[in-house]
Amino acid sequence: MELKWLEDFLSLADSGSFSRSADLRHITQSAFSRRIRALEAWLGVALVDRSTYPTRLTPAGETFKSAATDLVARLHAARAQARGQVADRPETIRFAVPHTLAFAFLPAWLAQVRREFGPLNSRLVAGNVHDAVMALVEGGCDLLVCYHHAAHPISLDPARFEGLRLGVETVRPYAPRTADGRPRWQLPGTAGVPLPFLGYGANAYLRRVVDTLIERSAEAPHLALSYETDMAESLKAMMLAGHGLAFLPASSVARELERGEVVVAGDARWSIDMDVCVYRDRNNTRAPLERLWRHLTQAG
């Protein structure tokens, strides 16, 4: 049994909608449904009455809801207490960041902030998008730096959380550069010879963004999936090793582009822009955070 199964169940009990809860939990609806079924299998009882709509709990689900609420609260309290045993320095700013941004965007952005703001003591917690968002919601960080796309917004209550736009990240297809300077593979490919494709896993935020790009394309690409992972860095490594083309944030391949190791593997039709945003909890009024947020706001 996993903690996220309990959190999923409580979200479903609160929203009464599989699709709404999947969005709030930042996973696909099919993955969310599998986790609810996994929890039911572990318990040995049905928690959700699937014969009615809107979704409602079974009598066993209603009974279990109280215990699940208490258990999740106790586990979060225990984690907070354990973290308190290793205290950060009072001036430390705690960042929660998805892996891709932690590798590519954040180092350069923090360097710019330090040049303009001054010394900044920081601690980074990197994970997937869902875990990074939950870190902010549960008080495990001061700032969340995350991607945002209108088709796949981060669900944060604007009455509690506020955000700033830091910049734009473009996702494009990339492939190794051949000796004559062209990409080894070029979109859209052909039905007879589909292109080897390195894709994101079903639970990755970038998977949703790439799916949106492909769905909106006037011409369908011809791709043969050969590898999947949730991490853009892994896709980049596989692409550089010649296993296929991959859709990657531009910042993650900036050095390789400059060195001429990779090239863009498609024209402008095959690119999509995302915002990079930073979010804070309005209730978090720690002095170091207030000073930094004031600087970021004034810097635009």
Phi, psi and omega in degrees: 000137182244148180302321182296334176296317179295318179296322176298313182299317180293325176296317179295319179298327181281318186271331183070019183215125177297315183293317179296316180293323177299319177296316181296328181269358175061042173224168178289158181295323180294319178293320178298315180298321179297322181289324175295318179294325178295320177295318178297321179295321179294321180282331182084015179219156174279130179261337186240133175275104184271006180268355183232162173218135001297162182298138175220162183277153171284168174305321177295323178294319178297320179294318183288334183303317181297315180294321181294319178300315180294318182295315180298317179298318180295319181294318178294322178295320179295321178295316179299320179294318180296318179296328180294342179286339177241082188284142172286160171297146186305330184269000183291133173258123183264121180255137168248126189217135172300153186307315185300315179291328180295324180280320192255302190279313192300316182303315181291321180295316179296324177298319178294318179300316182294325178296323185267324186267326184113190182305139182217116176271126186223156173227134185251133170243112182256142179194198174280174184299317181300312182294324179294317179296317181295329177299320178291314183299322185267005177081018181274359178208167176267321183227139172251123172252124191207159173285156174215130172228141185303328180284341182220068183289154173279124186276094176234137181292115182295341177289335181254327186243147175231154184221163176228146177271124183264333182172190181236137176242131180255130176261127181223163173278137179232151178213159177300148180274132177276175183298331181268011173089003181263161176290145179297327174230147184226128175290147013267355185079185180228157179297325181287327181229080179294153183277138175296128191237132177254114189243166177274150177292164187299333184265002182276138178300319181294336174298316180296319181295315179294320177300319178297317178301312183293319180296328182274352182289138179293332181241128181286133177284155178252102187235144175241104183298127180238351183196142178225142174199159177277349189252126179297326180297324178291319177298318180298317180298318179293321178296315179296331178279359174089023183272347180158181177267156183216144172274121185224150171297139185302322183295335183284343180238019184301316181293318181294324176295317181296324180278355179078020181277330180228162176220161177291135188255030178181160182280190187297339178300334188257029177235156180213139181261143172234149171278149168253122186235158175238137183234151175221159174272124181300336181281348179274103185248027176303137185303315179299321179292318180300318180295316181293318181295321177298319178297314181297321180294316181289329180286346179073000000 
